[in-house]
Structure formats: structure tokens, C-alpha cells
Amino acid sequence: HTISLPMGGAAVVESQSAMDTFGKVSNHPNPFNPATTISYQLLHPGEVSLVIYNALGQQVRALVQSRQNFGTYQVTWDGKDALGHSVSTGVYFYRLISNSTVQTHRMLLLK
């Protein structure tokens, strides 16, 4: 899977209804090594997808692919791809999708 990602900027809200679907979305620490915790708040229940992409827009790892109720969630990414290999230093993006609403945020892995 490959996606088109924003260049620069810390975050891009890709849907006008993002504030109706998500509360605060962030990751910390950022920059990070070796892991970062992605926190998000769902204002409505729904199918949730949280996927990590590299700077080329290639999928690195899917962290969440499930139905979730409203509430606050935290997911830790350990800097590894879907096969369990450590990824290299660089810019990565996490894309959060729920109820047809998409948010993409930038993060930096430093080794």
C-alpha cells in the first residue's frame, strides 16, 4: 500500500469533520527513539485504522484495525515494521481513520 503524504508541517487534517470524530491526536515523545506512544480520542464509536507509513508513502505497519468505542486510546509503536525489523532513522507518518474521517501526523525517529 502507498499513500500520498503531506510534506513539511506537523499535522494535516484531511477532513472538515475531523473535530466531530476525533478529540486530541498526538504522539510523544517526538522525535523518538526507540518507541513513541500515539494517543487519540474517539468522540464516536466506529471502525478505526491506525497505520504507520514511511516518507515515501509506503505502509510500514498497521497498529490498529478494529472497531472501538468512544474514549481515549494509547498505542505504542516500537519503531519496527510488520515483519519485526527495526526501521531506519527518518520521517514517518501515522494515519488515523475512523468514520470516514482521516488525520495524518508526522513523527521523527532518531537513532
Rosetta constraint file for C-alpha pairs under 8 A:
AtomPair CA 1 CA 58 HARMONIC 5.90 0.50
AtomPair CA 1 CA 59 HARMONIC 5.58 0.50
AtomPair CA 2 CA 56 HARMONIC 7.79 0.50
AtomPair CA 2 CA 57 HARMONIC 4.95 0.50
AtomPair CA 2 CA 58 HARMONIC 4.44 0.50
AtomPair CA 2 CA 59 HARMONIC 6.14 0.50
AtomPair CA 3 CA 57 HARMONIC 4.78 0.50
AtomPair CA 3 CA 58 HARMONIC 6.63 0.50
AtomPair CA 3 CA 59 HARMONIC 7.92 0.50
AtomPair CA 4 CA 57 HARMONIC 5.87 0.50
AtomPair CA 5 CA 55 HARMONIC 7.61 0.50
AtomPair CA 5 CA 56 HARMONIC 7.97 0.50
AtomPair CA 5 CA 57 HARMONIC 6.10 0.50
AtomPair CA 5 CA 93 HARMONIC 7.88 0.50
AtomPair CA 5 CA 104 HARMONIC 7.94 0.50
AtomPair CA 6 CA 12 HARMONIC 7.20 0.50
AtomPair CA 9 CA 106 HARMONIC 7.58 0.50
AtomPair CA 10 CA 105 HARMONIC 6.10 0.50
AtomPair CA 10 CA 106 HARMONIC 5.33 0.50
AtomPair CA 10 CA 107 HARMONIC 7.77 0.50
AtomPair CA 11 CA 103 HARMONIC 7.70 0.50
AtomPair CA 11 CA 104 HARMONIC 6.02 0.50
AtomPair CA 11 CA 105 HARMONIC 4.39 0.50
AtomPair CA 11 CA 106 HARMONIC 6.09 0.50
AtomPair CA 12 CA 103 HARMONIC 6.32 0.50
AtomPair CA 12 CA 104 HARMONIC 5.53 0.50
AtomPair CA 12 CA 105 HARMONIC 6.38 0.50
AtomPair CA 13 CA 18 HARMONIC 6.74 0.50
AtomPair CA 13 CA 102 HARMONIC 6.93 0.50
AtomPair CA 13 CA 103 HARMONIC 5.03 0.50
AtomPair CA 13 CA 104 HARMONIC 6.65 0.50
AtomPair CA 14 CA 18 HARMONIC 7.56 0.50
AtomPair CA 14 CA 101 HARMONIC 7.53 0.50
AtomPair CA 14 CA 102 HARMONIC 5.65 0.50
AtomPair CA 14 CA 103 HARMONIC 5.83 0.50
AtomPair CA 14 CA 104 HARMONIC 7.48 0.50
AtomPair CA 15 CA 101 HARMONIC 5.80 0.50
AtomPair CA 15 CA 102 HARMONIC 6.12 0.50
AtomPair CA 15 CA 103 HARMONIC 7.54 0.50
AtomPair CA 17 CA 21 HARMONIC 6.54 0.50
AtomPair CA 17 CA 101 HARMONIC 6.56 0.50
AtomPair CA 18 CA 22 HARMONIC 5.78 0.50
AtomPair CA 18 CA 101 HARMONIC 5.69 0.50
AtomPair CA 18 CA 102 HARMONIC 6.87 0.50
AtomPair CA 18 CA 103 HARMONIC 7.21 0.50
AtomPair CA 19 CA 23 HARMONIC 6.35 0.50
AtomPair CA 20 CA 43 HARMONIC 6.92 0.50
AtomPair CA 21 CA 42 HARMONIC 6.10 0.50
AtomPair CA 21 CA 43 HARMONIC 5.24 0.50
AtomPair CA 21 CA 44 HARMONIC 6.14 0.50
AtomPair CA 21 CA 98 HARMONIC 7.24 0.50
AtomPair CA 21 CA 99 HARMONIC 7.24 0.50
AtomPair CA 21 CA 101 HARMONIC 6.84 0.50
AtomPair CA 22 CA 40 HARMONIC 7.18 0.50
AtomPair CA 22 CA 41 HARMONIC 5.53 0.50
AtomPair CA 22 CA 42 HARMONIC 4.89 0.50
AtomPair CA 22 CA 43 HARMONIC 5.59 0.50
AtomPair CA 23 CA 40 HARMONIC 6.83 0.50
AtomPair CA 23 CA 41 HARMONIC 4.80 0.50
AtomPair CA 23 CA 42 HARMONIC 6.22 0.50
AtomPair CA 23 CA 43 HARMONIC 6.48 0.50
AtomPair CA 24 CA 39 HARMONIC 7.74 0.50
AtomPair CA 24 CA 40 HARMONIC 5.79 0.50
AtomPair CA 24 CA 41 HARMONIC 5.83 0.50
AtomPair CA 25 CA 38 HARMONIC 7.49 0.50
AtomPair CA 25 CA 39 HARMONIC 5.71 0.50
AtomPair CA 25 CA 40 HARMONIC 4.35 0.50
AtomPair CA 25 CA 41 HARMONIC 6.61 0.50
AtomPair CA 26 CA 38 HARMONIC 5.80 0.50
AtomPair CA 26 CA 39 HARMONIC 5.43 0.50
AtomPair CA 26 CA 40 HARMONIC 6.59 0.50
AtomPair CA 26 CA 105 HARMONIC 7.74 0.50
AtomPair CA 27 CA 36 HARMONIC 6.36 0.50
AtomPair CA 27 CA 37 HARMONIC 5.33 0.50
AtomPair CA 27 CA 38 HARMONIC 4.16 0.50
AtomPair CA 27 CA 39 HARMONIC 5.94 0.50
AtomPair CA 27 CA 107 HARMONIC 7.73 0.50
AtomPair CA 28 CA 32 HARMONIC 7.45 0.50
AtomPair CA 28 CA 36 HARMONIC 5.47 0.50
AtomPair CA 28 CA 37 HARMONIC 5.43 0.50
AtomPair CA 28 CA 38 HARMONIC 6.69 0.50
AtomPair CA 29 CA 36 HARMONIC 5.61 0.50
AtomPair CA 29 CA 37 HARMONIC 7.14 0.50
AtomPair CA 30 CA 36 HARMONIC 7.13 0.50
AtomPair CA 30 CA 107 HARMONIC 5.93 0.50
AtomPair CA 30 CA 108 HARMONIC 6.15 0.50
AtomPair CA 30 CA 109 HARMONIC 7.72 0.50
AtomPair CA 31 CA 107 HARMONIC 6.35 0.50
AtomPair CA 31 CA 108 HARMONIC 4.66 0.50
AtomPair CA 31 CA 109 HARMONIC 5.72 0.50
AtomPair CA 31 CA 110 HARMONIC 6.49 0.50
AtomPair CA 32 CA 36 HARMONIC 5.89 0.50
AtomPair CA 32 CA 107 HARMONIC 7.97 0.50
AtomPair CA 32 CA 108 HARMONIC 6.37 0.50
AtomPair CA 32 CA 109 HARMONIC 5.12 0.50
AtomPair CA 32 CA 110 HARMONIC 6.08 0.50
AtomPair CA 33 CA 79 HARMONIC 7.80 0.50
AtomPair CA 33 CA 109 HARMONIC 5.95 0.50
AtomPair CA 33 CA 110 HARMONIC 5.77 0.50
AtomPair CA 33 CA 111 HARMONIC 6.14 0.50
AtomPair CA 34 CA 78 HARMONIC 6.19 0.50
AtomPair CA 34 CA 79 HARMONIC 6.14 0.50
AtomPair CA 34 CA 109 HARMONIC 7.59 0.50
AtomPair CA 34 CA 111 HARMONIC 7.57 0.50
AtomPair CA 35 CA 76 HARMONIC 6.78 0.50
AtomPair CA 35 CA 77 HARMONIC 5.59 0.50
AtomPair CA 35 CA 78 HARMONIC 4.34 0.50
AtomPair CA 35 CA 79 HARMONIC 5.72 0.50
AtomPair CA 36 CA 76 HARMONIC 5.68 0.50
AtomPair CA 36 CA 77 HARMONIC 5.53 0.50
AtomPair CA 36 CA 78 HARMONIC 6.74 0.50
AtomPair CA 36 CA 79 HARMONIC 7.89 0.50
AtomPair CA 37 CA 74 HARMONIC 6.38 0.50
AtomPair CA 37 CA 75 HARMONIC 5.57 0.50
AtomPair CA 37 CA 76 HARMONIC 4.21 0.50
AtomPair CA 37 CA 77 HARMONIC 6.26 0.50
AtomPair CA 38 CA 74 HARMONIC 5.56 0.50
AtomPair CA 38 CA 75 HARMONIC 5.22 0.50
AtomPair CA 38 CA 76 HARMONIC 6.08 0.50
AtomPair CA 38 CA 77 HARMONIC 7.50 0.50
AtomPair CA 39 CA 72 HARMONIC 7.28 0.50
AtomPair CA 39 CA 73 HARMONIC 5.66 0.50
AtomPair CA 39 CA 74 HARMONIC 4.39 0.50
AtomPair CA 39 CA 75 HARMONIC 6.53 0.50
AtomPair CA 40 CA 72 HARMONIC 5.80 0.50
AtomPair CA 40 CA 73 HARMONIC 5.43 0.50
AtomPair CA 40 CA 74 HARMONIC 6.55 0.50
AtomPair CA 41 CA 70 HARMONIC 7.36 0.50
AtomPair CA 41 CA 71 HARMONIC 5.55 0.50
AtomPair CA 41 CA 72 HARMONIC 4.25 0.50
AtomPair CA 41 CA 73 HARMONIC 6.19 0.50
AtomPair CA 42 CA 69 HARMONIC 7.40 0.50
AtomPair CA 42 CA 70 HARMONIC 4.78 0.50
AtomPair CA 42 CA 71 HARMONIC 5.26 0.50
AtomPair CA 42 CA 72 HARMONIC 6.34 0.50
AtomPair CA 43 CA 70 HARMONIC 5.22 0.50
AtomPair CA 43 CA 71 HARMONIC 6.64 0.50
AtomPair CA 44 CA 69 HARMONIC 6.77 0.50
AtomPair CA 44 CA 70 HARMONIC 4.79 0.50
AtomPair CA 45 CA 67 HARMONIC 7.35 0.50
AtomPair CA 45 CA 68 HARMONIC 5.61 0.50
AtomPair CA 45 CA 69 HARMONIC 4.09 0.50
AtomPair CA 45 CA 70 HARMONIC 4.68 0.50
AtomPair CA 46 CA 67 HARMONIC 5.37 0.50
AtomPair CA 46 CA 68 HARMONIC 5.69 0.50
AtomPair CA 46 CA 69 HARMONIC 6.58 0.50
AtomPair CA 46 CA 70 HARMONIC 7.99 0.50
AtomPair CA 46 CA 98 HARMONIC 6.10 0.50
AtomPair CA 46 CA 99 HARMONIC 5.94 0.50
AtomPair CA 47 CA 65 HARMONIC 7.37 0.50
AtomPair CA 47 CA 66 HARMONIC 5.58 0.50
AtomPair CA 47 CA 67 HARMONIC 4.12 0.50
AtomPair CA 47 CA 68 HARMONIC 6.29 0.50
AtomPair CA 47 CA 97 HARMONIC 7.99 0.50
AtomPair CA 47 CA 98 HARMONIC 5.63 0.50
AtomPair CA 47 CA 99 HARMONIC 6.68 0.50
AtomPair CA 48 CA 64 HARMONIC 6.68 0.50
AtomPair CA 48 CA 65 HARMONIC 5.76 0.50
AtomPair CA 48 CA 66 HARMONIC 5.47 0.50
AtomPair CA 48 CA 67 HARMONIC 5.76 0.50
AtomPair CA 48 CA 68 HARMONIC 6.53 0.50
AtomPair CA 48 CA 96 HARMONIC 7.20 0.50
AtomPair CA 48 CA 97 HARMONIC 5.67 0.50
AtomPair CA 48 CA 98 HARMONIC 4.75 0.50
AtomPair CA 48 CA 99 HARMONIC 7.75 0.50
AtomPair CA 49 CA 62 HARMONIC 7.61 0.50
AtomPair CA 49 CA 63 HARMONIC 7.69 0.50
AtomPair CA 49 CA 64 HARMONIC 5.24 0.50
AtomPair CA 49 CA 65 HARMONIC 4.69 0.50
AtomPair CA 49 CA 66 HARMONIC 6.84 0.50
AtomPair CA 49 CA 95 HARMONIC 7.66 0.50
AtomPair CA 49 CA 96 HARMONIC 5.69 0.50
AtomPair CA 49 CA 97 HARMONIC 5.09 0.50
AtomPair CA 49 CA 98 HARMONIC 6.65 0.50
AtomPair CA 50 CA 62 HARMONIC 6.10 0.50
AtomPair CA 50 CA 63 HARMONIC 5.50 0.50
AtomPair CA 50 CA 64 HARMONIC 4.85 0.50
AtomPair CA 50 CA 65 HARMONIC 6.73 0.50
AtomPair CA 50 CA 94 HARMONIC 6.69 0.50
AtomPair CA 50 CA 95 HARMONIC 5.61 0.50
AtomPair CA 50 CA 96 HARMONIC 4.59 0.50
AtomPair CA 50 CA 97 HARMONIC 6.58 0.50
AtomPair CA 51 CA 59 HARMONIC 7.13 0.50
AtomPair CA 51 CA 60 HARMONIC 7.58 0.50
AtomPair CA 51 CA 61 HARMONIC 5.86 0.50
AtomPair CA 51 CA 62 HARMONIC 4.25 0.50
AtomPair CA 51 CA 63 HARMONIC 5.70 0.50
AtomPair CA 51 CA 64 HARMONIC 6.98 0.50
AtomPair CA 51 CA 94 HARMONIC 5.54 0.50
AtomPair CA 51 CA 95 HARMONIC 5.39 0.50
AtomPair CA 51 CA 96 HARMONIC 6.82 0.50
AtomPair CA 52 CA 59 HARMONIC 6.09 0.50
AtomPair CA 52 CA 60 HARMONIC 5.41 0.50
AtomPair CA 52 CA 61 HARMONIC 5.23 0.50
AtomPair CA 52 CA 62 HARMONIC 6.19 0.50
AtomPair CA 52 CA 63 HARMONIC 7.43 0.50
AtomPair CA 52 CA 92 HARMONIC 6.86 0.50
AtomPair CA 52 CA 93 HARMONIC 5.67 0.50
AtomPair CA 52 CA 94 HARMONIC 4.47 0.50
AtomPair CA 52 CA 95 HARMONIC 6.54 0.50
AtomPair CA 53 CA 57 HARMONIC 5.51 0.50
AtomPair CA 53 CA 58 HARMONIC 5.33 0.50
AtomPair CA 53 CA 59 HARMONIC 4.45 0.50
AtomPair CA 53 CA 60 HARMONIC 5.08 0.50
AtomPair CA 53 CA 61 HARMONIC 7.16 0.50
AtomPair CA 53 CA 92 HARMONIC 5.71 0.50
AtomPair CA 53 CA 93 HARMONIC 5.12 0.50
AtomPair CA 53 CA 94 HARMONIC 6.19 0.50
AtomPair CA 53 CA 95 HARMONIC 7.77 0.50
AtomPair CA 54 CA 58 HARMONIC 5.53 0.50
AtomPair CA 54 CA 59 HARMONIC 6.63 0.50
AtomPair CA 54 CA 60 HARMONIC 6.38 0.50
AtomPair CA 54 CA 91 HARMONIC 6.62 0.50
AtomPair CA 54 CA 92 HARMONIC 4.63 0.50
AtomPair CA 54 CA 93 HARMONIC 6.30 0.50
AtomPair CA 55 CA 90 HARMONIC 7.72 0.50
AtomPair CA 55 CA 91 HARMONIC 5.73 0.50
AtomPair CA 55 CA 92 HARMONIC 5.64 0.50
AtomPair CA 55 CA 93 HARMONIC 7.19 0.50
AtomPair CA 60 CA 81 HARMONIC 5.13 0.50
AtomPair CA 60 CA 82 HARMONIC 6.31 0.50
AtomPair CA 61 CA 80 HARMONIC 7.74 0.50
AtomPair CA 61 CA 81 HARMONIC 5.25 0.50
AtomPair CA 61 CA 82 HARMONIC 4.81 0.50
AtomPair CA 62 CA 82 HARMONIC 7.34 0.50
AtomPair CA 63 CA 75 HARMONIC 7.44 0.50
AtomPair CA 63 CA 77 HARMONIC 7.53 0.50
AtomPair CA 79 CA 86 HARMONIC 5.78 0.50
AtomPair CA 79 CA 87 HARMONIC 5.92 0.50
AtomPair CA 79 CA 109 HARMONIC 7.65 0.50
AtomPair CA 80 CA 84 HARMONIC 5.29 0.50
AtomPair CA 80 CA 85 HARMONIC 5.12 0.50
AtomPair CA 80 CA 86 HARMONIC 4.25 0.50
AtomPair CA 80 CA 87 HARMONIC 5.48 0.50
AtomPair CA 81 CA 85 HARMONIC 5.46 0.50
AtomPair CA 81 CA 86 HARMONIC 6.42 0.50
AtomPair CA 81 CA 87 HARMONIC 6.37 0.50
AtomPair CA 88 CA 109 HARMONIC 7.67 0.50
AtomPair CA 88 CA 111 HARMONIC 7.80 0.50
AtomPair CA 89 CA 108 HARMONIC 7.65 0.50
AtomPair CA 89 CA 109 HARMONIC 5.13 0.50
AtomPair CA 89 CA 110 HARMONIC 5.09 0.50
AtomPair CA 89 CA 111 HARMONIC 5.75 0.50
AtomPair CA 90 CA 108 HARMONIC 5.76 0.50
AtomPair CA 90 CA 109 HARMONIC 5.34 0.50
AtomPair CA 90 CA 110 HARMONIC 6.67 0.50
AtomPair CA 91 CA 106 HARMONIC 6.97 0.50
AtomPair CA 91 CA 107 HARMONIC 5.84 0.50
AtomPair CA 91 CA 108 HARMONIC 4.62 0.50
AtomPair CA 91 CA 109 HARMONIC 6.39 0.50
AtomPair CA 92 CA 106 HARMONIC 5.96 0.50
AtomPair CA 92 CA 107 HARMONIC 5.31 0.50
AtomPair CA 92 CA 108 HARMONIC 6.10 0.50
AtomPair CA 92 CA 109 HARMONIC 7.40 0.50
AtomPair CA 93 CA 104 HARMONIC 6.57 0.50
AtomPair CA 93 CA 105 HARMONIC 5.48 0.50
AtomPair CA 93 CA 106 HARMONIC 4.55 0.50
AtomPair CA 93 CA 107 HARMONIC 5.91 0.50
AtomPair CA 94 CA 104 HARMONIC 5.69 0.50
AtomPair CA 94 CA 105 HARMONIC 5.48 0.50
AtomPair CA 94 CA 106 HARMONIC 6.68 0.50
AtomPair CA 94 CA 107 HARMONIC 7.77 0.50
AtomPair CA 95 CA 102 HARMONIC 6.91 0.50
AtomPair CA 95 CA 103 HARMONIC 5.71 0.50
AtomPair CA 95 CA 104 HARMONIC 4.37 0.50
AtomPair CA 95 CA 105 HARMONIC 6.57 0.50
AtomPair CA 96 CA 102 HARMONIC 5.71 0.50
AtomPair CA 96 CA 103 HARMONIC 5.26 0.50
AtomPair CA 96 CA 104 HARMONIC 6.37 0.50
AtomPair CA 97 CA 101 HARMONIC 5.50 0.50
AtomPair CA 97 CA 102 HARMONIC 4.52 0.50
AtomPair CA 97 CA 103 HARMONIC 6.58 0.50
AtomPair CA 98 CA 102 HARMONIC 6.76 0.50
